[in-house]
């Protein structure tokens, strides 16, 4: 079949929070000539894909939503996955985005030539756009470790982000590999129903209580919702200070150890659940069900490394053979591989993977030198311990302002100056180097294989808001 050609002005790839936020920002600004391309058959991103039992957000609902859309009837302070998914669908309907979305379009390549971006799809189609925006996010590519014998296992196995709804775990023997953000949610959910649960832990995490963040959420008035949101904003901003303060880090670590002692009376189990690295260098997790689940009679914490997978189970380095009916991989994602597996080519044929050979970087996490008219939401060094939705809103406003700037100048292209991007990222890395994020005792998904932190924002959310409040024309070259 001959490849077709479509010509929108703005092509947005991905229809999760980032793509939806940008679509709404463009609509509010009177910009209507854009299309959101989604490879799946539904919106939602991670909140569409992660259907495992107990899936929820550990950021309070009042803050894990758009600032301009606060009236959703959340039923708990920390929303379950199903409600976040419904919230996104409501936003698409309310702001008339459905007519801008094309489903089942998998973008595999994008190249900039003659002041235009040409996007190629897996189906062989070509999409030509003036502006190309990536909103594919960080947590869309599941990672499964290369463990000997994995292909020999006769039972059921799948990654938590690709949960098999046909799998009936009741009465089964199950091994969960990994103890990160997903595992601490679905392990408590399935533990009461399985016959035996082996939780394979490589590294213990700091898992705090949700505590007051659960329970019924009063819908409240417009003013009360705003006040709640502002209080949460201040709490998260206050927590940001800890990363660069040994005193505050030690205080938080002491509070966690006291919590762990109360939650896990058994001294040996508590020792095995105690991290040997400082709090904050990995993501802090929250659950009220994790530690109780690990103390159930039918649950065993396996902290000996897995030697291999065998036909009927797992074999650990302690020599123990544990027969299981299913293996659930809760082993995370590849967040530092931005945009993969999509190939992006800028001016002069430069490949983005080549430009990022020392680790992904961008100006404000949004634009990249040598890639004109290319923007990102949830780009390098914009992740944080607060609400990523806040950061995405900042990026959506900035991108919208950039498009306005191009139109006002009657420019066909805008490209961030290389020296401006370099100076900005040197600043980011200098500040990160003063925080616990680069502590030599731990390696996290924040870092590349060389140890460079390419995911985290080192400052306050308020600072990022200030930096992205408008496009500074002197930062860009216009063509």
N, C-alpha and C positions, 0 to 999 in steps of 0.2 A: 504494500500500500504506500502511496506517495505521502511523504510527510506534509502535514498541514502547517499553516502559519497564522498565529493569532497576534494582534498588536494592541495590548493595553498600554496605558502610560506607566502604571506602577504594578509590578508583580511582587506579591508577598508570598513567601513559601512557608507554610505551616499555619494551622488554625487552632492553636492552643491560646493561652492567655496573651502571648505576645502578638500574634496575628490579629486577634480580636481587639486588643487594646489599640493597635495602630489603625485598624479599620474604623473604629469608633472615632478616634482622633481626626482622621481624614474626613469622615462624614461631617463632624462638627465644624471643621474648617471649610466646608463647602467643596471639598475635593471628592469627586465621585468616580473618576476614571481609574479605578484600581480593581485588581482581582486577587483573591487569596486562593492559592493552590494547596490542596491538602491531599496527601497520598492515600489516606484512609477514606472510608465512606461515611465518616462522621467527624464532627469537631471534637475538641477537648484535649488533645495531646496526652500528657501523662495521666490526666483525670479520665480519659477515655480508656487508656490501655491498662491501667493498674486496677484490676477488678478482684484482687485477692481478698479473702475474708479479713475484715477489720481495717481496710484501707481508709485512711483519714489524713487530715492535715494537722500538724502539731503547732501551727501558728494560729492564734485566735481568729475566728471568722470575721470579726469586725475589721481586722487589719489585712486578712487574706482575701481582699476583694477590692474592687475599684472604688476610688474615693468619691466618684460621681454616681455610684450605684450602690447605695447602702441599705436599701429597704427590703432586701431579701429576707424571708422568714426563716432564718437559721434556727434549728432545733437544739443546737448545743454550742458551747463556746468554741469548741474546735470541731469543725464540720467534718462529717464523713464524706468519703469520695463521691457518693451518689448525689449529695446535695451540691457539691462544687460543680459537678458535671451539669446538673440542672440549672445552676446559676449561670454558667457559660451559655447554655442554650437560651436562657431568658435574655441575656445581653444581645445575642445574635438576633433574636426576634424583635426586641424593643428598639434596637438601633438600625434595623432594616439591613442587616449584613448578608442575609441568605442569598440575595441576588448577586452578591459579589464573590461567592465561594464556588469553586469547582472542585469536586471530589474525585478521587481515583487518579490524580495527576502526580506522578512520582518524578520530581526533578532530579536528574543525575549529573547534569553539567550546566555551567553558566559561564559565558565568555563575553568580555566587553570589546566591541569593535565599532568604529565609526560612530561614536557617541551613543551607542545603544547596547543593551544587554540582550544576548540571545540565550535563552534557557532551553535545554534539551530534556525531553521526558523519556522515561523508560520505554514508552510506546513508540518513540521515534518522531514525535511532534516537535515543532519549534515554536517557542513563544518569544516574541520580540517586545522589549519594554524599555522605556526611558530610564526607569529606576527599578532596582532589584533590592528587595529586603529579605533577609533570612530571619525567620522566626521559628527555627526548628528546635530551639531549646538545648539543654545540656543532657537531659536524662531520657533519651529516646533510643539509645543503643545498648541493650543488655550485654553484660560481660559474664562469660562463663569461663572459669580457669581451665587450663589444659592439665587435667589430672589423668594419669595413666588408667586405662580401662573404662573410661566413661562410655565409650561406644559399645562395650560388652554387657552393660547392665540390662537385664531382661525386664525390669519393671518399668513403671512410669517415671519420667523425669521431665522437668520444665523449669524455666526461669520464673521468678515471682511476677515479673512484669509481663509475662505471657501466660498467665494462670490458665490452666486447663479446666473450664467449667464442668466438663464431663467427669472429672476425677472425683470419686467419692472417697473421701479420706476417713470416714467413720469406720472404726474398727481396724484400720490399717496400721502397719508399721512404717513410719516416715522418718527420713533423715532430712534435716534442713541444714544446708551449707551456707554459712554466713550469719552474722548477728547485727546487721546494720538497720537502717531506718525502716525497711520493709519487714524484716524478720521480727522486729520487736512489736509489730502490729499483728501479723497473722499467726505467729506462734501462740500467743494467748488465746486467739480465736479458735484455733483447731485443737489445742492441747486437751480440752475436756472430752473430745470426741474420738481421738485416735487411740489405738491400742498401745502404741509405744512411739515416743518421739525422741530422736537423737538430734540434739542441737550442736552442730559442729562449729566451734568458735576458733578463729585464728587469732583475733585480737579483742580483748574486752573493751567495751565502750563506756563512756560516762552517760548513764541513763537517769535522768532526773524525773521527778514526779510531775504529772500534769496538774494534779491537785485541783485548785480552784478553777482551772481552765475547762473543766467538764461540767455537765449538768445543763439544765434548761436555760435557754438564752431569751431573755425578755426582749420582745421586738422593740419596745421603747419608742420614744419620739425622735424626730429628726435631730434635735439638739442633744438628747442623751446618747444617740448613736455617735454623733460627732465627738462628744466628750470622751466616750469610751475609746474611740479610735485614737484620740490625742494622748490619752493616758498610756495606751499600748505603745504608741510611737515613742514616748518619753522613756518607757521601760526598756525598749530595745536599744535606743540611743545610749542609755546609761550602761547597758551591758557591753556595748562596743568598747568602752574605755578599758575593760578588763584585759583585752588582748595584748596591750602594750604595757601592762602594769604587773610586775611580779607580786606586789603586795595583794592586789585584787585577785590575781590568779590563785595565790595561796589561800586566800579567804574562801574563794569559790570551791577550791579543791577540798578544803576542810569540811565545808558544808555538805559536799557530795559524800565524803567518807562517812560522815555521821548519818546521812540518809541511807547509805548502803548497809551500815551496821544495823539500823532499825529494820530495814527491809529483808535482810538475809541473816538470820541468827547463826546459821551454821558457819563456823570459822573457816573450814576448808573451802566450801563453796564460795564464800565471800572473798577469800584470797584469790581464787581463780577468776573472779569477776572484777577484780580491782585493776584498773589500767596502770601501766608503768610509765606513762607519759603525762605531760601536764594537760590540764583541762583547757580546751579551746583550740588545740592544734588539729583536732579532728572535729567533725560536726557533733555538737551536743544533742543527744537524743532525749525524747520524753515519752514515758509510758507509765501507766499505773498498773499494767498487767504483766509486764515482762518478768520482774523478779518473782512474783507469786507463781507464774507459769513454770519457771525453772525449778521450783521446789515441789512440784507435783510428783507423786510416786511413779507416774508413767513417763516422766521426762528425765533425760540424762544429758548433762552438759559434757560434751566431748571436746576437750581442749588439746588433745594430742593431734598433731597434723595428720591429714589423710594421706596414707601411703599410696593407695590405689583404689579404684572402684572395681568390684568383682561382679560376677554374674548375678548374685543374689543380695548384694549389699555393699558396705564400705569396710575397708581394712585400714585401720589407723596405724601410725608408727609405734604405738604401744603394743602392737601385736594382736589387739582385740578385733575380732570379726563381728560386725553388727549386721545381721540380716534385715533387710527392709523391702517393702513393696514399692516404695516411691522415694525419689530424691527431688527436693525442691531447692533450686539454686537461688539463694538470696544474696548474690555476689555483686550487686551493684551495676554500674554503667561505666561508660568511657567519656566522662564530661570534659576532659581536656582535649579530646579530638573534635574540636569545633567543626561543624558543618559536614563532617564525614558521614557517609561515603561520597557526598556531593563534591565534584571537582569544580573549582572556581578559578577562572583565568582573567587577569586584569590587563593593564596597558603593557604593550610590548611582549605579550604572551607569558607574563610572569604568573606562575602557579601559586595559589594561596598557600598550599602546603610547603612550598619552597620558601615563601616569605615568612612562614611561621616555623621554620625548621628548628629554631631555638625556643619555641613556645609561642602560643597564640598571643597577640597583643593588638590593641586598637585604640584609637583616640576616643576617650570617654566610653570605651567598650562598644562604640557604635559605628565608627568609620575607620577604614584602613587605607593608608597611603598606597597609591598605585592601583587602586580599585575605585575609580570614580563612580558616583551615583549608586554605590553599594552601601547598604546600612544593615545593622543587626539590632535585634532586641535580645536581651539576655546574652550579650556578647562577653568577651574576655574581661575578667576582673570586675564583674558587676554582681556576682553572687554575694550573699551576706547572711548574717544570722537573724535579720529582721524579716520583712516581707518583700519577696522578690516582685510582688505585684506593684509595690510602690516604685521600685526601680524601673520596671517595665513601663509604667505610666510616664515617668520622666523621659524615657527613651522615645516613646511614641510621640510625645509633644515635641521633642527635639527633631525627630525625623520629619514631622509635619512642618516645623518651622524651616528646616533645610529645603524642603520642596517649595515652600513659599519664597524663600530666598532666591532659589534658582529662577523662579518665574518672574520675580521682581527685577532681577538682573538680566532677564531674557537669555540666560545661560543654558547651554545644552548639557553642561556637566559641571560638577564640583568635586574636587579631590583634596582631601586633607593634606596639608604640607607634611612632608616626611620629618622635618626637624621638629614640628609641633607634636607629632605623634611620639617621636623618640623622647622628647623632653617630658611629656606627660607620663610615659611608661617608666622612665627612669625615676620619676617622683613616686609613682605607685610602688615600684620594687624597693626603693629606699625605705618607704614607710612600712612595707610588709616585713622587711628585714629586721625591724625593731619590735616585731610582735611574736607571739607564741606560734604563729602559723608556720614558721620555719624551724621550729625546735628540732634539733638533730635526733631526738629519740623517737620520732614518729614520722610516718609517711601517710599521707591522706589523699583522697581523690581531688583535693585542691591542687595537687602538685603534678608536674610532668615527671617522667622517669629521671630527669636530671635534678629534680627538686625545686624547679621554678614554680611559684604559685601563679597560675594563670586564670583562676576562677574567682578569687575573692577580692572584694572592694575593701581597702584598708581604712576607710574613713567612716564618717557618719552619713546616714541617709540624707540629712539636711544639707550636708556639703555637696552631695551628688545632685540634689535638687537644684542648688545654687549654680553648680557648674553647667547643668544642662538646661537652664531656664530659657536660654536663647542661643541661636547660632552666632558665633563671632566670625564675621566675614574674613577677618585677617588670618584666621586659622586655615583658610581654604584657598585653593587656586580654582578659578572659574574658566570654563572654556566655551 
